[in-house]
Amino acid sequence: MWRACDAQVLPPLTSKSVSILLPRESRQRNDRIFEQYSDGRTIKLKRLLIPILAALCVTLPAMAGPEPLDHATRLIDAGKPAEAALILTDWVGSKESDGAAWIMLGRARLDSGDATGASAAFEKAFALRHRPYEAAYHAGVARSIDGDGAGAYDWIRKAVRNGFRDTDLIRTEPMLANLQADDGFEEFVTKLETQIHPCWADDYRGLDFWLGEWGVTNTNGGKTAGRSSIQLHMDKCVVVENWYGGTGWAGKSFNVFEKSKGTWRQTWSDSSGRIYDFVGEASENQMVYTRKRAAPQGKEQTIRMTLSKLESGEVRQLSEISEDSGQTWKLNYDFTYTRISESTN
């Protein structure tokens, strides 16, 4: 775009370019006027229009050719990255703070085989904080192609710290072949996954045996108690229990491993408005939750809820109450969870 009030020279004039300055009813007349000046005397028309446009400060589309970035994009799409790199190098020479152009330049250089130059361009984009995770990742790719393994590792770490999460791409990216051949590559990616997906670690898997769709019955007698859907959410960080009682009563719990304390937490809420908080400890195929509550006559009760995976694949949920600080226990409820097969859903 250009502004006539700033321009020293008008773009090449055509009947169309003149018509856009005129009211609709004047456009046909304009076409005739333009024809009269099409014999080499258009300079007179330019001299007439320049002061008019300057006064009006009219904004017109540029007609002098494509913008450099658009031109570079078309060259890259046409398989001419080296030519695009020349245009982009000239562009960033005068517009050093254009992060998008530095990213484009990095890609053009990478596609044309200039890994060293590509790395420098991506690192400049990163310094400008333009899509830093993308800039850092591609800087790592360029360093890997250039044979700089240490630099590649460092830049990919920076990409992860700035929001890059696709470790599958790191494992399969053809341009990271040099890095993938390194003996320490798999350990490196595994550590990245721990940073990106902290809840994928074993400490967070204490309730995986409870996941699924369940029909729930009283262990003694087999009477239906309800059904429950146990789901894994938030990138495997939160186990969500969805309970549906036989009388329309419903509840939900959120179960999370609290790494700083090494314990599990459950917060339960239901359709009666009650909220309970439990603290738990996990062992193999078992979770033991406890909480304290006030009882009549000023006594304190301990509630213990144990979830255990049985050899049959079922899960038992046993709730007990103690009024003597855990010395003795009495039954609160005893449920058995049986998986609902897909055929019965």
Number of C-alpha atoms within 10 A of each C-alpha: 10 15 17 22 16 12 13 10 10 18 16 11 15 13 16 12 14 17 17 12 16 13 9 11 8 11 17 13 12 20 15 12 14 20 12 12 13 15 8 8 11 17 12 10 15 17 12 11 16 17 13 15 19 15 11 12 15 14 13 16 10 14 13 10 7 10 11 15 17 11 16 25 18 14 18 20 11 10 14 16 24 20 16 27 26 14 17 25 19 11 17 17 10 9 13 14 15 16 23 17 23 28 26 24 31 31 26 29 27 25 17 18 16 18 23 18 18 29 30 18 28 30 23 23 28 23 14 17 14 19 16 24 22 20 31 30 26 27 34 30 31 30 28 24 23 18 15 16 20 12 17 26 20 15 25 25 20 20 23 21 16 17 13 17 17 12 15 10 10 19 15 11 13 13 17 21 15 18 26 19 10 11 9 10 16 14 10 13 19 12 12 19 19 12 15 18 15 17 20 15 12 8 16 20 18 19 25 14 19 25 16 16 19 21 17 27 19 17 17 10 7 11 11 15 18 20 20 24 18 21 17 17 11 10 11 17 19 19 24 21 21 17 19 19 14 12 8 8 12 17 18 19 21 19 21 23 24 15 12 6 7 11 15 22 18 22 15 17 16 16 11 9 7 9 13 13 15 18 19 21 16 20 10 11 16 19 20 19 20 19 16 17 10 11 11 7 6 7 10 15 18 19 21 22 21 19 22 22 19 14 7 7 13 16 23 22 20 18 20 18 21 18 16 12 13 13 7 10 16 11 11 13 14 16 21 24 25 19 19 16 11 7 5 5 6
